[in-house]
């Protein structure tokens, strides 16, 4: 397996079960989002993936973030695209290994994981059904140059952000909805009066969205 992960098997077993793939943020690890696995719907496999790049002294990242002399932050987009390809390979491997319904794969990403969830779904739409993008933003620079709107037409997005997020400004997050709608996609967009995190109400709302 190309990426380390934690897995919770479904409590309600079908011939093929849906899967939720959790992608953590910069500097975190696979245990972070996995902490709410027990609260997720019981018919899902829940798989929490560790990002490939080790940070010092601890934690992991999907791609490097650099600061220049003026403290402007910029992302290593080439590394980000490599991680998108890694996630796509990972999906191929887990659907071979477990009885997963390949038509019901959902990515749940937080922060850097959300940024990559958008890109993975739009680059490999045949592998993904839904995306929950928590506290991230839509990075056009890591998307394919040409997006086939017919191939992506089934994708559904739940996007949420804290209005006082000090890491990724809410203005950045707000651009995702019109960008996705311009591609003809269905988007549920929510804001919460919190910083860079997931409020209980946010969790409740995306869980209900999944169950619908």
N, C-alpha and C positions, 0 to 999 in steps of 0.2 A: 504494500500500500504506500503510495507516494507521500501521504500526509498522516501524521499522528492524529487519532481521534478518540472520543469517548462515545459510547452508544447506550441508549436505553431502548430496550425492545418494547413493542406495543403490548398493551394488556389485553386489547381486543384483537384477536387474530383473524385475518381474512386470508384468502388465497394469496393475494398481493396487497401489501399495506402501503399507505402513503408515507412519505418521509419529510421531516423538517431538518434542514442542514443549517447549523448555527455557525456563523462566522464572526469571530470576536474583533475588537478594535485594536488599534496600535498600542503596543506595550502590555497587552493582556495575554490571556491564554485560554485554552479550551474549557477550563473549569468555570470560567466567568459566567457565560450564558447558560452553561449546563446546569447551573444552580437552580434555574426555574424549570428544568425538564419535567419534574414530577407534576407540575401544574398544567402542562400542555395536554391537548386532547389525547385520549388513551389509545386511539387506533393508529397513532403515528409511531414510526421509528423516529427517535430523536438522536441526531448525530452531531456532535460538536467537534469542530476541526481546529487543530493548532496551525497557526500561520507558519510559513517555512523559514522566516529569517529570525535568528536569535538576537535579542538586544542585551546589552550589558546594563546593569548587573543581572537583570532577569526580564522575563516577558518576551513577546514575539511580535513580529510585524509582517504584514502582507507585502509591504514595499517601504523603502526608505523615505523619510521626510527630511529635507535639508533646510538649513537656515543660511541666508547670505548675510553680508556685513550689515545690511540695514534691517536685519531680523525679519525679512520676508521669508515666508515658508513656501517651499515648493516640493512637489511630489516627484518621485522617480517613476515616471509613467511607463518606462520600458519594463521595470520590475513589476509594476502593477499589471501590465498585460501578461507577463509570464505567470503571475499568480492566477489570473483569470483562466489561463490554459490549464494550470495545475488543478484548479477547482473542477473544471470540466472533465479532466481525466479521473479525478477522484469520484465524481458522480458515476462515470462509466464502471469504475471498479466496484463501488458499493452495490450497484444494481445487479452486478453479476454475483456478488457474494451473499446478498440477502434477498428474500422474496418481496421486492419493492415494486410498487406500481409506477412504472416509468412515466406514466401520464400525470402523476401526482407528486412531483418533486417541488418542494418550497424552500427557498433560501431565506433565512432570517439573519440579517447582518446588522451589526452595531458599528457606527462610526466608519472606520476604514473598511470593516466587513460589509457595511451597507453600500459604500462606494463601489466595492467589487461585486456586490450582488446585482446592482443595476447592470454593470458591464458584462457579467457572466450571462445574465438572462438575455441581453440584447445581442451578444456575440454567439451564444449557443442556445437559441430559443427552443430548439427541438428537445433539449434536456430538461427544461424548466417549465413549471405551470404558474407559480406565484412567487412574488417577492415581498418580504416585509423589510423595509429599509428604515432603520431606527437611527436617528441622529447622524445622518450622513449627508452627502450631496451628490449631484449628478455631474460626473466628470466627463465631459464630451471628448477629452483628449485620449481616453483609453477605450473609446468605442470604435467599432468598425467604421471605415469611411463611408461605406454604403450600407444602409440598414434596409433589409427587405421587409416592408410593412406587412406583407401577407404572411410571411413566416413568423412574425412576432404577434400577430393579431389576437392570439389566445391568451397572452400574458396579462396577469392582473397584479396591481401594485397597492400595497398599504404603506404609506409614507408618514412618518411622524417626527416631530422635533420639539425640543424645549425652547420656549420663547426667550429664555435668558441663558442660552447655551454660550459659554465663554470659550469653547474650543472651536466649534464650527458655527458661525453666525446663522441665525434663523433665516436671514435674507438669502443665504446660499441654498438652504433647503427648499425654500419656497419656489425656486426656479425649476425644481424637478417636475412638479405637476404640469405646468404648461409645456415643458419639453416632452414629457411622455404623451400628453394629450395631442400634441402636434403629430405624434407618430400613430395616432388613432387608438391609444390605449386607455384602459379603464384605471382610474387612480382614486383611492380613498386617502385624503390628506387630513392629518390631525396635528394640532399644536397643544402643548401642555405648559403650565407656568413653572417650568423647572429648568435646571442647567443641563449639562452633558450627561444624561442618564436616562433610565426608563422608569417612569412613574407607574405606580400600581394601576391607575386608570388606563394608561397607555398599554400595559400588558393585557388588561381585561378587554380593551377595544380590539387589539389585533387578534386575540384568541377568538373573540366572537366573530370577527371577520373571517378567520380560517374556518370556523364551524359553519358559516353560511355557505 
